Amino acid sequence: MKHESGKTSHAIWDIIGMGCIATLLTLTSCATKNQLEPGETEIKAVNITAGNDSVDTRRLATYVHQMPGMENGKRRHLAYDQTKTEASCRDLATAMNNEGYMHAKVTAECAVIPKTRDKRNPKCVVNYRVESGTPYYIYSIRHDIQDERIDSLLNEGYAYSLQAGRQFSVAALNEERSGIVRYLQDRGYYKFNKDFIRYIADTIPGENSIRLTLTLIPYKANSRAEETRHPCYVINDITYSTGSPEYDIPLRASVLDENTIIQKGKPYSATALEKTYQRFARLQALKYTNIRFAETEDGSGQNLLDCDIQMSPRKPNSVSIQPEGTNTAGDFGAAVSLIFENRNLFHGSETFSLQLRGAYEAITGLEGYNNQDYIEYGIEGKLQFPRFLAPFISRTFKRSVISNSELSVAYNSQNRPEFHRRMFSSALKYNWSEPNHHTRYTFDLLDLNYIYMPWISETFKHDYLESTTNNNAILRYNYEDLFITKIGFGVAYNNGTDAVKFNFETAGNILNGIAKLASFSKNKDGQYTLFNIAYAQYVKGDVDATHITRIGTASELVMHGHLGIAYPYGNSSILPFEKRYFAGGSNSVRGWGVRELGPGAFVGTDGRIDFINQTGDIKLDLNIEYRTPLFWKLHGAAFVDAGNIWTVRNYESQPGGQFRFDSFYKQIAVGYGIGLRLNFGYFILRFDAGMKAVSPAYNDSREHYPILHPDFSRDFTFHFAVGMPF
């Protein structure tokens, strides 16, 4: 069975509406049967090949009417249909024509697979062959614009994308039309749309070239009206309403003005309209916003638009309860959070939230301690302003970015059998973004943390903190009272294919300067203290990058890298535990569990304190993951991870953990595995099974290269997480 479709164009084209060709494609699909009738041939696969390497055959697959696969989570049994194959050939040829291949020909062949088990329903592979021929190029472009006002505007500042010498394609013509429409709509042409732009394409006999004419059609108010110049509109009055007499406008006038990018007395702008929608959409006090325009006159003959911004208020208060189940190294527990939220505290869409949290865990396996339970409770208050809460910020900058300011205060109490810990924190943070540039910024103006240890059990002191045989400086440092006052800055870029994040923070520098000037007292370790409490001093930087390569229509190859370096200095020789890096776990090298890897070649010996020792000052993660849909909402993945952590100094309690240029590469751990993900759109449940491949903690070849000598009980790790790993 063989079918052929081809098309040669030598005539003058009057391309009206550009995109008409695409809309004429008969890509309608009939209901698909799950069972075949006796004698019908089942399609097992479809292949598309092209004689020209520049043709993207993966994209052409969208024009094939019969593609085997899944539908609603069920395996489809596609019966070969000659009519649909012929339609596919025609549509593939038309798609090639639209890309400038005017002499493209498409043939199809249904190849029956011999010796199929099901004699009643033979199986086949449909092979489409695309012969593109030589593409057509734009020889010249002429702009026929009779509206002198628009012609002047375009000549002043619009950069035409269509140039002579470019390969002809309908997509390029549509791109030019969209650019002109947007340019004019941003300069007052409220009623201008793509239907006012037409192209005439004339092929040159004997050459693969096209003379192109861009024509602008005059404006007509209706089918009976006379042709005129296109009207240009200026914004007149701007009003605000709720659309219902039972609701008052929930926001202050200054907040409404700050978020309204549309300006009275300025020409209508589609971009200003979009930004106004974006601004109002992020205000938590509102459910949705609708912006309407109405033509009006002031007697001067100028075209004016009245703008009415209608808002639907949201209920200001809400209360929610979030229960949790916990499992820490086999110790089961439960937690619950009670959250109160007010979304319009000062009538400026300020969001105030208050969270109360309590947790309990039954701890087993501890000897020599009176209490075997872990109890935690905490309170956190957060106030977020949908704008910059700072002086000296210009109005122009505020209106050009989307920003918020966040003030938070929190207190947390932890009572364990070994110790009691109290933590107080307070922060003032700024976030802003440039949506058109895919960039977000964060600035932590002040982040204060105070850690207080009111009680440590005598058993824990004897075994770990005061023992002469256990000289663990890192452990002792993390069970002392401590101040952390940090300043941080971060930049994140994400365009859907590439994502890069950079974060930098530093702590203790201002306090250290004050301490030296004011001659603060020092403790027994030579550290300056504030209220008899030492403060941390360090610098820390992180770079994280991800690149996604699309494979076929739905699969992806994702490459990820993360490098983090922190350095304690001045008033600190050790990083605070909360700022140290750890390796292993669901977002790192997945052949290891959380905090089971590193630093360097270090091997843990005491499970009760290894979570302290298996931390470091430097972290390297390298990941590559292949992701593909399976069926329904289930996706599969295969991955290889590499990385480790290291310390910047040679700590006695972490032998083999210091970073050295001549040996660090020998200490890079490698893991591999497969994963399943339940993708519900708004959240993803992830299950990853990892195996160790190279384990730097061991010198013996059997243990150092578990990929050659696998031991499931030793090398396997299972991870459950929410969201993607990177």
Helices and strands as residue ranges (DSSP letters): E 2-6, E 12-16, H 20-23, E 42-50, H 57-60, G 61-63, E 70-71, E 74-75, H 82-98, E 105-112, E 123-131, E 137-145, H 148-157, H 170-185, G 194-196, E 197-203, E 209-216, E 233-241, H 253-259, H 270-281, E 286-296, E 303-313, E 317-328, E 331-342, E 351-362, E 373-385, H 395-400, E 402-415, E 419-434, G 435-437, E 439-456, H 458-460, I 461-465, H 473-477, E 482-494, E 498-507, H 509-518, E 529-530, E 533-534, E 538-551, E 555-568, G 577-579, H 610-613, E 618-631, E 634-646, G 664-667, E 669-679, E 684-694, H 701-704, H 712-715, E 716-722
